[in-house]
Amino acid sequence: MANKFLSFLFGSNKPIIRENTFLLWEPCSKSHGEILPGYAKYLLDLGYEVSVLTTAENIKGGLFERFNDEKLFINKLGKNQVRKYFKKNNLSDVKGLLVTTIGKLCDSVHYDDAYNSFNKDVDRKKIYFVEHEAKGSIDNGTWKEDLITLRKLNYKNANSVVINPHYFGEGVKVTDKNEDVTNFITIGALRAKRKNSGMLVEAAEKLHNKGITNFRITVVGKGKLKDLPKHLRKYFDIKGRLQYGKMYSEIEKSDYLLTAYDSQNPAHQRYVTTGTSGNFQLVFGFLKPCVIDTGFAEINDFNGDNAVLYNGVEDYANALERAINLSQAEYKNMQNCLKQTADRIYEESLNNLRGLING
């Protein structure tokens, strides 16, 4: 569903600003775009008109194509245009600005440096920041508890303002479980620090050897599955990196979103301590149950009712088999539980944002 206000904005050198406007800016051109619709929804629900500053690539890629609201404006502005605008304007004509990746304005230790990107006369109380990795500043003693995180921190008793964006628009299709072939999907770069990709191949091998063939694994993201055996290729659909609209469609056609976390991999510990994954926003937004390790489940609001759990790498294939065997009725019940969790997180996040803005 295309936003009807997009046509007004191409070629503009500054964002559309009205009487009750809140600006929303993602300064990272390669990542984190998927959180913009969710944060826009919260601001709209708080009564603001929202003017989003984002790249032409995100707009053309369909980031907001399932989102339609007459108070939402999408501004195509390049990085240099945005920086010039913020240096020139003191934001006196807006209600506030939400920057969704502070790590692109400063290092994740010296947060005051982020204000160097703005006019010297700007009211700092109007600017709110999202941090995606808190470890550096917590370790260095510079963490600020008014920073926004997507999930509750679980590291050295640090606190934050938890606002989890998982809304992608009223045009999202919530689909039932496929009857004949269960479609798993994995999203994100195939890198060891993000997921144990070997688990995907090993699980497919185990299922194949047991005679279980009614499954497919759709792979979306950079990277390749190296040395994929020929007899397993029929189970994998390697899409590569997709634009947002196409990614949304692949998620809607899928049944489960695969994570591949390994509790023995130190790099994966960020998903239970100081960071989180964009996969979880997609799980909640599209109501696609995920397959997740028990050690990573609770802190990310998953349990046996709203997700398929595995207990360590050796149990991964068993979890996929359980997911395949889930009946459509059981799957629908899992989706309903997932929706209840998503709705609770939404209300808590909305209240947290309201309290942050109101001071």
URNOR-V433817 format. One line per field, one symbol per residue. ss: DSSP state (A for helix, B for strand, O for the rest). phi: phi as a letter, one per 20 degrees, with the letter a starting at -180 (. if undefined). burial: b if it has 9 or more other ideal C-beta (glycine too) atoms within 8 Angstrom, else e. A space follows every 50 residues. Layout:
ss->???
phi->???
burial->???
This chain:
ss->OOOOOAAAOOOOOOOOOOOOBBBBBOOOOOOOAAAAAAAAAAAAAOOOBB BBBBOAAAAAOOOOOOOOOOOBBBBBOOAAAAAAAAAAOOOOOOOBBBBO OAAAOOOOOOAAAAAAAOOOOOOAAABBBBOOOOAAAAAAOOOOOOOBBO OOOOOOOOOOBBOOOOOOOOOOOOOOOOOOOBBBBBBOOOOOOOOOAAAA AAAAAAAAAOOOOOBBBBBBOOOOOOOOOAAAAAABBBBBOOOAAAAAAA AAAOOBBBOOOOOOOAAAAAAAOOOOOAAAAAAAAAOOOBBBBAAAAAAA OOOOOOOBBBOOAAAAAAAAAAAAAOOAAAAAAAAAAAAAAAAAAAAAAA AAAAAAAAO
phi->.fffegffdfnfebffcdfcedeccdfeedcmgfefgffffffffeneed dedbeffffffngdfddbbfddcddecfgffffffffedemfecfrcdee bffedafeceffffffecgfefeffedccdddbeggfffemdfdfefecf bffcblmfdbeeceebdcpfefeedffffecfdecccpgecgfeaefgff fffffffgfenecebcceddqfoceflfggfdffedceemfdfggffgff ffeedceedbecfeegfefffccdbbcfgfffgffdldgddbfgfdfgfd mdbfedbddcdngfefffffffffefffffffffffffffffffffffff fffgffffm
burial->bebebbeebeebeebbbeeebbbbbbbbeeebbbbbbbbbbbbbebebbb bbbbbeebbebbbbbbbbeeebbbbbbeeebbbebbbebebeebebbbbb bbbebbebeebebbbeebbeebeeebbbbbbbbbbbbbeeeebeeebbbb bebebeebebbbbbbbbbbebbeeeebeeeebbbbbbbebeeeebbbebb bbbbbbbbeeebeebbbbbbbeeebeebeeebeebbeebeebebbbbbeb bbebbbbbbbbbbebeebebbbbbbbebbbbbbbbbbbbbbbbeebbebb ebeeebbbbbeeeebbbebbbbbbebeeeebbebbebbbbbbeebbebbb ebbbebbee
